[in-house]
């Protein structure tokens, strides 16, 4: 088992500096046993509560969801509603989900940890076939068995999920699974046309969410605000993962076309308001498009202005948040992002004036790069 890492909270730049305790290494045989016991814990919860199932198509692949009872799926499912359907194909991956409080069962086997671990501490274990990430501060566990085409997501209580979990569920599992399918899970927003679109990359507060959500009243299609899946071959292509959008609560007033948030923050600086775009703008949702450019938004200037930037500048905007929020931070992921930026042009997008001009500037860029 790798030692615990301490990621930043996905919605804040602050990172705890408190040291985490080392954990005894887990051998492949013990990891296989542990993953088997996690699966047994879900089956116990399912036997007590029944199973609710859904299927979604993600990046051309069918993903199955099995929940022990309806409650947790009701929280985590809406972000995937735009991808849901009655698909006949067997799922390429099935994720089983449950929470101990809602299911009335004991937690799965968990490693012993210090109760004072930082909230963001992650205990990660892996072998060639299996991966497990446990976050004691959030009481969440994700596990994946590539040979079985199965994964599990557990939390202690659905009532205590942080706001980003329903907005972008199963990120850790999708990061593991998509990598084996030749797709990268990237931290960025994506909007465009059926013929091609842009990836908006940058740290929190850079304006990518505002740019994406501003596009909902234009001809641009919305593929995501926070995480998307990107394929390199045969051409760079963006696949939508989530229909959610997140904003600082005070920023929502800049976009009066948005409905009231599906759920709001608790008033703390790190909390955000979450909107499900499919609920209000179903015709603007899309499942993906060819990637034509990467935009790095910055809040500056009096009106939108797009200028070319070196690929290295775009990589610095895209890579850190992607690598720090997902485990492990794979060197090949950084290499994949660098290859992607050698194939598509990168631009700075200065925003700061009338927000309704942002989608017009993006549409003009897409016309220019398509010539």
Secondary structure, 3 states (H helix, E strand, C coil): CCCCEECCCCCCCCCCCCCCCCCCCCCHHHHHHHHHHHHHHHHHHHHHHCEEEEEEEECCEEEEEEEECCHHHHHHCHHHHHHECCCCCCCCEEEEEEEHHHHCCCCCCCCCCCCCCCCCEEEEEECCCEEEEEECCCCEEEEEECCCCEEEEEECCHHHCCHHHHHCCCHHHHHHHHHCCCEEEEECEEEEECCEEEEECCCCCCCHHHHHHHHHHCCCEEEECCEEEEECCCCCEEEECCCEEEECHHHHHHCCCCCCCCECCCCCCCCCEEEEHHHHCHHHECCEEEEEEEEEEEECCCCCEEEECCHHHHHHHHHHHHHHHCCCCCHHHHHHHHHHHHHCEEEEEEECCCCHHHHHHHHHHHHHHCC
